[in-house]
């Protein structure tokens, strides 16, 4: 049993819109030139799999599966109990992919749902599959939760030999928090606006400047006000400080090039962790009504501080810290009040998060030393756990060994 098309795919490139036989295909449908590592971190020897990578759920509407998979293999996928189609939405956590995949693969192509595996980084993808399948009286697809970002961070922590020895040392910290931002997803400029309104922006390292999405404060500010209009406290803050927020200049840290995705660990950012005491992590998704990013997603944004040995506050979906703890990591309560993780009101959660940042910014120098001493052992534990998860690989053993499969790919449905 094995990957049927391993040699054919040569690294498993995305199905992409630049196929020679498709002119002017929308580039947004799918993506290409991936560095997916799932072929390393998942065992493939229990069944035969035909493997495809997609960027968006409608990829098979643009490229019908019958034009991709040879007919004799497609028929085997439909009928042979040991042959399956594996569709990986690699590097992403799109929660809206089940419906178009069911329509293209199950309803139109006639592949039994139970013969299809779908996977991505969304821990809640199985819930979306259950919801659609139950509503339409269909069988469940198999769902796997892939933790490729954790795997990559673990490997890179070994390569760069990060040991946390220069983090949280007993010294004066002029900057208390570190907040990286690239694309202007709604919650990111919202957090920066709240930091400005609370007089906290200059107390941390913050990046937010023009990126590839073309957004700016003129575009985002009306959206921010409208989206949070149900909370009078937030509305008052935004309106009172509108001029200050609209005047925030481009904010850069280690680079002024904020177009390229910077998912990898980078040595040149180490000084930012060394000179702050907590990471304020703006994850990919935050709002629960977001049709695409409403699933819990543990990306490189959370595993970078873990690899560096840095404490963190997560600006993301509720119960994400609970999800992280299910992987064996520890978090920082009571030194950081993490009750925000249990708050399902997005506006209230925002205010709880900012309150914790404000508390950390207002610590005296002696209280900062006490805080660092309290959380240091937790950071060391998390860093050691992250590195231990790829230790068998680093020792030269089979990269497909069971411990890697157990850690980084989990079947959830």
LUMLOLUM-954362 format. One record per residue (C-alpha): residue number from 1; x, y, z. Coordinates in steps of 0.02 Angstrom, whole numbers. Example, Ala and Ser with C-alpha at 12.3 -4.5 7.8 and 13.67 -1.06 7.14 Angstrom:
! residues 2
SITE   pos        X        Y        Z
SITE     1      615     -225      390
SITE     2      684      -53      357
! end
This chain:
! residues 413
SITE   pos        X        Y        Z
SITE     1        0        0        0
SITE     2       67      172      -44
SITE     3       41      339     -129
SITE     4      -15      293     -304
SITE     5       49      452     -386
SITE     6      204      486     -282
SITE     7      326      483     -427
SITE     8      206      571     -543
SITE     9      180      717     -424
SITE    10      364      743     -377
SITE    11      328      839     -218
SITE    12      141      851     -242
SITE    13      117     1021     -323
SITE    14      -49     1111     -306
SITE    15     -178     1093     -441
SITE    16     -156     1265     -513
SITE    17     -241     1383     -631
SITE    18      -94     1404     -749
SITE    19     -122     1239     -839
SITE    20      -79     1259    -1023
SITE    21     -250     1201    -1080
SITE    22     -343     1331     -974
SITE    23     -326     1512    -1030
SITE    24     -364     1657     -915
SITE    25     -414     1543     -770
SITE    26     -441     1640     -608
SITE    27     -279     1635     -510
SITE    28     -376     1639     -347
SITE    29     -448     1465     -370
SITE    30     -292     1367     -328
SITE    31     -110     1393     -291
SITE    32       51     1311     -347
SITE    33      233     1280     -297
SITE    34      192     1219     -122
SITE    35      320     1156        1
SITE    36      196     1036       81
SITE    37      276      912      199
SITE    38      126      803      234
SITE    39      205      665      132
SITE    40      341      660      267
SITE    41      231      669      421
SITE    42       92      548      375
SITE    43      108      361      353
SITE    44       37      302      186
SITE    45       61      114      198
SITE    46     -112       63      263
SITE    47     -205       95       99
SITE    48     -177      156      -79
SITE    49     -202      343      -97
SITE    50     -213      457     -247
SITE    51     -153      623     -176
SITE    52     -208      797     -231
SITE    53     -176      967     -155
SITE    54     -299     1110     -171
SITE    55     -301     1291     -116
SITE    56     -490     1321     -119
SITE    57     -635     1201     -110
SITE    58     -696     1238     -286
SITE    59     -534     1176     -367
SITE    60     -622     1021     -437
SITE    61     -757     1130     -514
SITE    62     -621     1218     -612
SITE    63     -528     1054     -646
SITE    64     -650      906     -641
SITE    65     -572      758     -554
SITE    66     -593      651     -711
SITE    67     -471      766     -802
SITE    68     -341      740     -667
SITE    69     -351      558     -615
SITE    70     -341      419     -746
SITE    71     -508      332     -769
SITE    72     -446      161     -713
SITE    73     -381      234     -549
SITE    74     -538      338     -525
SITE    75     -644      182     -544
SITE    76     -533       92     -419
SITE    77     -559      235     -295
SITE    78     -747      216     -317
SITE    79     -752       27     -296
SITE    80     -597      -44     -211
SITE    81     -603      -49      -21
SITE    82     -416      -15       -9
SITE    83     -403      134     -129
SITE    84     -443      313      -79
SITE    85     -434      491     -142
SITE    86     -337      605      -23
SITE    87     -371      792      -43
SITE    88     -260      908       58
SITE    89     -297     1093       82
SITE    90     -118     1110      138
SITE    91      -57     1258      243
SITE    92     -235     1323      257
SITE    93     -383     1309      377
SITE    94     -527     1349      261
SITE    95     -688     1292      343
SITE    96     -794     1316      186
SITE    97     -717     1177       81
SITE    98     -834     1030      122
SITE    99     -984     1091       21
SITE   100     -895     1117     -147
SITE   101     -794      957     -121
SITE   102     -953      856      -90
SITE   103    -1034      934     -243
SITE   104     -888      903     -361
SITE   105     -823      736     -297
SITE   106     -971      645     -220
SITE   107    -1123      712     -312
SITE   108    -1049      748     -485
SITE   109     -903      623     -496
SITE   110     -992      483     -402
SITE   111     -853      447     -278
SITE   112     -923      378     -114
SITE   113     -891      501       26
SITE   114     -816      364      132
SITE   115     -682      340       -3
SITE   116     -620      519       15
SITE   117     -501      592      142
SITE   118     -494      781      162
SITE   119     -370      871      272
SITE   120     -306     1042      319
SITE   121     -248     1139      472
SITE   122     -424     1176      536
SITE   123     -452     1080      696
SITE   124     -640     1097      669
SITE   125     -651     1038      488
SITE   126     -740      881      547
SITE   127     -882      987      618
SITE   128     -907     1070      448
SITE   129     -912      900      364
SITE   130    -1039      834      490
SITE   131    -1147      988      469
SITE   132    -1154      979      279
SITE   133    -1170      789      269
SITE   134    -1307      781      400
SITE   135    -1405      921      315
SITE   136    -1398      830      148
SITE   137    -1415      651      209
SITE   138    -1241      604      147
SITE   139    -1104      492      216
SITE   140     -958      574      303
SITE   141     -794      601      216
SITE   142     -641      551      316
SITE   143     -562      704      396
SITE   144     -384      728      458
SITE   145     -312      873      555
SITE   146     -136      911      491
SITE   147      -10     1003      600
SITE   148      121     1044      472
SITE   149      161     1212      550
SITE   150      202     1127      715
SITE   151      311     1002      623
SITE   152      405     1138      528
SITE   153      433     1243      684
SITE   154      499     1091      775
SITE   155      621     1052      636
SITE   156      680     1233      622
SITE   157      702     1249      810
SITE   158      828     1108      796
SITE   159      914     1186      647
SITE   160      934     1357      729
SITE   161      972     1283      900
SITE   162      855     1400      992
SITE   163      869     1362     1178
SITE   164      781     1510     1260
SITE   165      936     1559     1360
SITE   166      926     1741     1302
SITE   167      738     1757     1327
SITE   168      654     1826     1485
SITE   169      818     1874     1568
SITE   170      821     1988     1719
SITE   171      838     2159     1641
SITE   172      738     2316     1605
SITE   173      615     2299     1460
SITE   174      569     2461     1373
SITE   175      452     2362     1259
SITE   176      334     2240     1341
SITE   177      251     2148     1197
SITE   178      285     2091     1019
SITE   179      147     2096      887
SITE   180      183     2044      707
SITE   181       55     2083      571
SITE   182       65     2063      382
SITE   183     -103     2049      295
SITE   184     -237     2167      359
SITE   185     -366     2041      416
SITE   186     -500     2133      514
SITE   187     -445     2085      689
SITE   188     -265     2139      661
SITE   189     -290     2325      628
SITE   190     -428     2317      759
SITE   191     -301     2262      890
SITE   192     -177     2394      833
SITE   193     -315     2526      841
SITE   194     -358     2472     1018
SITE   195     -175     2477     1068
SITE   196     -167     2655     1002
SITE   197     -329     2706     1087
SITE   198     -267     2637     1254
SITE   199      -98     2723     1239
SITE   200       -8     2556     1225
SITE   201       56     2557     1047
SITE   202      226     2631     1092
SITE   203      249     2506     1233
SITE   204      273     2360     1115
SITE   205      352     2307      951
SITE   206      216     2312      818
SITE   207      218     2287      630
SITE   208       74     2340      518
SITE   209      108     2419      348
SITE   210       58     2400      165
SITE   211       49     2218      110
SITE   212      -15     2121      -39
SITE   213     -198     2144        8
SITE   214     -192     2331      -32
SITE   215     -281     2379      128
SITE   216     -246     2531      236
SITE   217     -325     2631      377
SITE   218     -438     2727      258
SITE   219     -510     2562      198
SITE   220     -512     2470      365
SITE   221     -568     2601      491
SITE   222     -751     2613      434
SITE   223     -758     2423      431
SITE   224     -685     2413      607
SITE   225     -814     2535      674
SITE   226     -959     2450      587
SITE   227     -910     2273      636
SITE   228     -899     2317      821
SITE   229    -1047     2436      829
SITE   230    -1144     2320      946
SITE   231    -1020     2358     1086
SITE   232    -1040     2536     1149
SITE   233     -875     2534     1242
SITE   234     -778     2490     1085
SITE   235     -876     2616      981
SITE   236     -834     2753     1106
SITE   237     -650     2708     1104
SITE   238     -640     2706      915
SITE   239     -734     2870      894
SITE   240     -639     2961     1030
SITE   241     -470     2913      956
SITE   242     -515     2912      771
SITE   243     -390     3046      721
SITE   244     -248     2961      814
SITE   245     -290     2792      738
SITE   246     -306     2860      562
SITE   247     -136     2943      583
SITE   248      -42     2784      629
SITE   249      105     2776      508
SITE   250      167     2615      426
SITE   251      243     2508      564
SITE   252      394     2400      523
SITE   253      503     2286      630
SITE   254      631     2166      556
SITE   255      584     2203      374
SITE   256      491     2330      268
SITE   257      441     2194      143
SITE   258      271     2133      203
SITE   259      212     2050       43
SITE   260      307     1885       57
SITE   261      235     1756      176
SITE   262      357     1738      320
SITE   263      301     1573      394
SITE   264      475     1510      436
SITE   265      573     1543      594
SITE   266      702     1679      563
SITE   267      857     1715      665
SITE   268      847     1900      627
SITE   269      689     1915      733
SITE   270      771     1843      889
SITE   271      814     2015      959
SITE   272      628     2061      962
SITE   273      589     1913     1073
SITE   274      742     1948     1181
SITE   275      684     2126     1214
SITE   276      500     2096     1253
SITE   277      411     1986     1379
SITE   278      256     1923     1288
SITE   279      199     1890     1109
SITE   280       30     1961     1062
SITE   281      -16     1837      925
SITE   282     -140     1892      792
SITE   283     -184     1721      721
SITE   284     -262     1695      550
SITE   285     -443     1697      610
SITE   286     -535     1783      751
SITE   287     -720     1815      715
SITE   288     -839     1668      731
SITE   289     -952     1730      590
SITE   290     -809     1728      464
SITE   291     -866     1604      330
SITE   292     -687     1553      287
SITE   293     -582     1571      445
SITE   294     -703     1524      585
SITE   295     -610     1365      631
SITE   296     -474     1354      762
SITE   297     -305     1361      674
SITE   298     -135     1338      755
SITE   299      -17     1411      626
SITE   300      166     1460      630
SITE   301      110     1617      722
SITE   302       86     1518      883
SITE   303      230     1396      859
SITE   304      359     1532      827
SITE   305      348     1603     1005
SITE   306      348     1425     1073
SITE   307      507     1388      975
SITE   308      586     1549     1037
SITE   309      538     1517     1219
SITE   310      419     1666     1230
SITE   311      253     1682     1326
SITE   312      100     1727     1224
SITE   313      -76     1797     1219
SITE   314     -179     1733     1071
SITE   315     -296     1846      974
SITE   316     -398     1709      893
SITE   317     -553     1599      906
SITE   318     -612     1543     1078
SITE   319     -550     1377     1146
SITE   320     -388     1390     1046
SITE   321     -281     1382     1202
SITE   322     -381     1229     1251
SITE   323     -339     1155     1082
SITE   324     -154     1194     1106
SITE   325     -156     1110     1276
SITE   326     -230      954     1195
SITE   327      -64      940     1101
SITE   328       30      937     1266
SITE   329       81     1119     1283
SITE   330       58     1226     1438
SITE   331      -10     1403     1443
SITE   332       17     1544     1566
SITE   333     -130     1560     1685
SITE   334     -129     1633     1819
SITE   335       18     1743     1768
SITE   336      -86     1792     1616
SITE   337     -274     1790     1640
SITE   338     -326     1669     1502
SITE   339     -512     1673     1536
SITE   340     -525     1762     1368
SITE   341     -506     1589     1289
SITE   342     -676     1541     1360
SITE   343     -765     1698     1300
SITE   344     -873     1671     1145
SITE   345     -925     1852     1126
SITE   346     -796     1919     1003
SITE   347     -808     2098     1067
SITE   348     -791     2048     1250
SITE   349     -644     1937     1207
SITE   350     -557     2083     1122
SITE   351     -576     2191     1277
SITE   352     -514     2051     1390
SITE   353     -359     2029     1283
SITE   354     -319     2214     1279
SITE   355     -344     2221     1468
SITE   356     -208     2088     1489
SITE   357      -90     2182     1373
SITE   358     -122     2341     1472
SITE   359      -86     2250     1635
SITE   360       81     2186     1568
SITE   361      127     2358     1502
SITE   362       94     2433     1674
SITE   363      202     2311     1773
SITE   364      342     2390     1871
SITE   365      520     2336     1832
SITE   366      520     2224     1987
SITE   367      352     2149     1936
SITE   368      422     2115     1761
SITE   369      565     2014     1837
SITE   370      440     1918     1943
SITE   371      331     1885     1790
SITE   372      480     1823     1688
SITE   373      535     1708     1828
SITE   374      359     1637     1844
SITE   375      332     1598     1660
SITE   376      510     1546     1614
SITE   377      487     1363     1661
SITE   378      327     1353     1559
SITE   379      416     1423     1407
SITE   380      559     1300     1430
SITE   381      437     1156     1443
SITE   382      345     1207     1285
SITE   383      506     1234     1188
SITE   384      572     1064     1241
SITE   385      409      979     1196
SITE   386      405     1059     1023
SITE   387      583     1003      986
SITE   388      553      829     1055
SITE   389      413      797      932
SITE   390      537      780      787
SITE   391      680      706      887
SITE   392      665      533      805
SITE   393      681      616      634
SITE   394      829      720      690
SITE   395      913      560      750
SITE   396      903      489      575
SITE   397      762      366      598
SITE   398      622      335      475
SITE   399      529      502      454
SITE   400      367      407      434
SITE   401      383      324      604
SITE   402      224      308      706
SITE   403      270      444      831
SITE   404      273      576      694
SITE   405      109      518      622
SITE   406       30      524      794
SITE   407       95      698      830
SITE   408       63      790      668
SITE   409      -84      706      578
SITE   410     -239      662      676
SITE   411     -395      580      606
SITE   412     -546      673      675
SITE   413     -686      593      574
! end
